[in-house]
Amino acid sequence: MSPEEFAKSYPPLVAWIRNTLTASAPVAQTVASRGFWRLPLYFTEKTLASTKVVLVDPLPIPPLASMGLARFADFVRGNFAGITYIDTIFLKPTQSNNENVHFHALVHVIQWRLLGPDRFLLSYANGLECFGYRQSPLEAMAYDAESAFASSTATFNVEKMVVEKLGL
Ligand SMILES: [Zn+2]
């Protein structure tokens, strides 16, 4: 994605995201309040208290075509368990007790926080375009960490891992 194209689509996209977060705030719960017992071994108390979860179906997906991002339409048609915007995780109600899915989404929350919305969205879009959804670097990082979480009880510091993998 060219810097010009990104500069044009970023303002409506981030405005849509902020409106979506404001609209969902009344029904958002904190991850901390959801009572998962393994997540506190991997994330700080502060992260779990500041990250919100909204259970909703269908998931809110930005109208990318009207933002000049029509070629990401395949992504809009994708069938996801959840999607993360800034500090809020939107999940289908069927995932409400799925700790692995929460773990995956929390990796994205850390990515959003460390990169900031502009760099997160640019990297995410470039990753989708160059590698496809599953192999895009920000997704691959979340899926790899999720599979480590799901397959072993060995704890690791996720925030530190994301910093290292992003090369920050
Ligand atoms: Zn993901």
Residues whose N, C-alpha, C, O or C-beta is under 5 A from the ligand:
A	BS01	ZN	E139 A142
